[in-house]
Amino acid sequence: MHLSALYRYPLKSARAEPLQRSPLDLLGLVGDRRWMLVKESDGRFLTQRALPHMSQLSALWNAEGGLTLSADGQRSLNVPLPGADNELRGVTIWRDTLRVPDAGEEAAKWLSDFIGQPVRLVHVPEERARWLQSGYGKIEDRVAFADGFPLLLIGQASLDDLSKRIGRPQEMLRFRPNLVIEGAEAFAEDGWKRIRIGDVEFRVLKPCSRCILTTIDPKTGERSEDREPLTTLKTYREQEGEVMFGQNLVNDSNGVLEVGMPVTVLE
């Protein structure tokens, strides 16, 4: 088995950034989902679930930790990394509330024009990150603005199995993984507890529950009229009312990942 693809999502719910190589830190891939859009009125987080056209927004992470924003019809904008204690804004993501740095007026104006409503751009420094969901992981495990866990892994064979059942190819990026593994049987990842990629060990914490976001074509931002792939997934991947596809992970060391690295199941 080997790592066949590596993706980072610098801005939560914006376009994926394919990588060949990435270091890891306490919060997963360096630069992954460290930025988020929130409503200006109440600080609640925004995603493609309500705003499918966020899939057409590009936000590339740079070495200084800032973002370069771009979208069709708008000039690009470089957003510098705000100070960890500057212009703190209260935000809500699922059940978590926290205070994080705001990226300023220029970024807010640019993004509000694109989104079509008043929004703010916020950043989470490592020291302000959230704790994992109760009952999962270790007490020191943290997560940035990902829904619940630092990393998401999907087996290529699992996607191939789903595509065959639907009768047409499904894009891996509908499921927004960080790590794609080749060389294992379909859904082999369901039985893993610990794995090693290169020299880095990971704990596999829980299956990933999927939502309406998977019905959005990552290339066009359009929803599928037949609600695929959720419709088919419900026929064979439903557990206690939730549709599961992929596994949530946390890394046990910082290290570096590179496409092509061998993958070993430890437990």
N, C-alpha and C positions, 0 to 999 in steps of 0.2 A: 504494500500500500504506500501511497505517496500523497503529498499535498499538491493538488493540481491547480488550485486557484486561491487567490488571497484578495480580499476586498476590505476597503476602509470606507466609512461614511462620515466624513468630517462634520457635516451638518445633519442632524437627525432628520430623516425622511427626505433628504435631497438625493441627488444622483450618487451612485457608487463610484468609488475611485479604485480601479484595478491596480494591484501592486505586484511586483516581482519579489520584493523583499521588504520586511518591516521589523523594527524592534518592538518589544513589548515593555509595558510598564505595569504599575499596580492596577490600572484600569483596562487592561487588554492591549490591543494594537495602539501604538503611539498615534495620537491624533484622531482616534475613532470616536465619533459621537460626543465630542467635547463641546459642540455648539448646538443651540436649539432655538427655534422660533417660538415665541409666546404671544398671546393676545396682549395688546397694550393695556386694555381695560382691567384685566384681572390676573395676568401672569400665567394663565393656563397654557399648557404646551399644545402645539399644532403639528399635525402630521398629514400624510397623504390620505388617511382614513376619511377626513372631512375635506381635504384640499388635494385632489389627485394631481393637479398641475404642479405640485411641489416636486414630482418626479422629473420635471423638465428643468429644474434649478440645479446648476452646477456650483459646488462649493469645494474648492481644492485647498487642502491644508498645506501650509508652507513650513519651512524649517524653524521659523520663529514662533510657530504656533498660531499664526493668524490665518485668515481665509482670503481666497480670491473668488469673488462671486461673479457669475456670468449666467446669462439667459438670452434667448433669442429676442431681439428687439430692444435690448438694454445694454448700455455700456458696462464693461466690467468694473468691478470695484475691489480694491484691496482693503481689507479690514485688519488693522493691527490687533495684536493680543492685548486685551485690557489688563490692568493690574489686578492682582488677586483680591484686593480689598477696595477697588474703585467702583463707585456708582452701583452699589449693590441693589439688586432688584429681587423682590419676593416672587418665586415661581412655583408652580405646581405641576408635577408629572406623576400621573396616576394617583397614588395615595401619599406620595412624598411631597413635602414642602421644604424649600430651601432658599437661601439668599445667595445669589451669584452675581458676578460682574456683568454689567450691561455694556454692549459694544459701541454705544453712542448714537448720535442723531443721524449722521450720514448713512450708516448701515440701516438704521430703522426706516429712513425715507426710501432708500433703494428697495428694500424688501417689502415695504408696505405697498409701493407701486406695483411690484410684481404679484404679490399675493392678492391685492384688491381690498385690503382692510388694514387698519392700524396694527402693526406688530412691532415687537422688539426682538433684537438678536442678543442672546446671552451666552456666556461661556462658563464652563465649570472647571476650575483648577483642581488639581488632585486633592488638596487639603479640604475642599468643600464637597467632595463626591458623596454619593448616597451609599448606605449600607445595603447589602443584598436582602432579598425577601426573607422574612423570618422562617427558620427551619431549613434553610439551604446554605451550604458552604460553611466557612469558618467565620469567627467573630471579626477577623480583620479584613475580610473580603469586601471590596468596594466596587461601585459601578458608576459610570458617568451618566450620560443621558440615554443610554440604551434602555429598552423597555424594562428589563429586569436583571440582565446578566451581562458580563463583559464581552462574551464571545458566543457566536453561533456557528455550529458545524453542520454540514449536510453532506451525505454521501452522493457522489455522482450517480451511482447505480439506483439510489432511491428515487432521484428525479427521473431517470430513464424509465423506471418502473411506472411512475405516475404518468409520464408522457404516453407510454404504450397503452395504458388503460383509457386515457382521454382520447387517444387517436390522433394527436398532433403534438409537436414538440412544445415543451414549456420552458420558458426562460428561467435559468437559475436565479437571476436577480429579482424575480417576483418574490423570492423568499429571503432576500437580503442577508445571505450568510457572510461571515468573515472568512471561514475556512471551508474549502471543498476538498473532499478526499476521494481518490480513485483507487481501485484495486480491491475493494470490499464488496460483499454481496449487498443487495438492496436491503436497507434498514438494519444492517449489521450494527450501526452506531447505537441502536436502541439498547443493545446489551452491554455497551462499554461503560466502565466506571472510571478508569484512568487510562490515559494514553500518553505517548511521547512523540513529539514531532521534532526531528533533529535532536537537540539536547534539552528541549523544554518539555516539562511534564504538565499535564492538564488534568483537572478533575471534571468529570461529566456529571452535571448536577440534576438536570431534569429535561424532559422533552419540551419542545417549543410549541405553544398553543398558537394556532394561526387564525387570522382575521380577514376582513374584507380587503385589506391592503393587497393581498396576494392576487386579487382579481384585476389589478391595475397593470396594464402593459407598461413596463419600465421605459420602453422606447417612445411611446406616444402619449402616455398619461391617460389613456382611455380605459374604462372598465369593460370587462367582458360581459356580454349580454346574457350568456349562459351561466355566469357566476363560477366559471372554471378558473382555477383548479379546485376550489372549495367543494363544488358539487360532487366531484369524484372522490376527493379525499374523505368526505363524510361517509362514503360507502365502506371504507376499510381502515380508516385511521382515526376514528372517533373514540374517545375515552372519557367517560363521565361527562358527556355533553360538549367536550372540547375536541377540536381537530388538531392532531399532533403531527408535526413534520420538522425534523431537525432536532439537534440537541444543544442545550445551553452549557457552556463551559466556563471555567476560570483557570487562568494560568498560575502555576506555583512558583515561577521565577520569571525574571525579565527577559533575558535572552534575545534571540533574533530568529525570525521565521523567513524561509525562502521557498518559493515555488519549486517543487521537485524533491524536497526533503522527504526522507522515509518516515513512515508512520508506524508505530508499534503499539499494540494493545497490551497494557500492563496488568489490567484487571477487568 
